[in-house]
């Protein structure tokens, strides 16, 4: 993994669209405050708060380096979201005002 690969993946438009879709799908099955925030805010808010940690998850940078965002599987995105969910939820409590982009 290189930091450049992680940085490039974080900024990749197609990856962020897929991440947003995965976050919305995952949020629909949950009832915590983070899932509520993800469902009520702009779709790319979730990609903004999850993107860096998901892109830095094991194997993501390497996959991106070998084939772009298409090489990052949906299963890898979902696993990274699930692994990061509790930590991201702690960082974004319910009372937080969501900044507009």
Secondary structure, 3 states (H helix, E strand, C coil): CCHHHHHHHHHCHHHHHHHHHHHHHHHHCCCCHHHHHHHHCCHHHHHHHHHHHHHCCCCHHHHHHHHHHHHCCHHHHHHHHHHHHHHHHHHCCCCCCCCCC
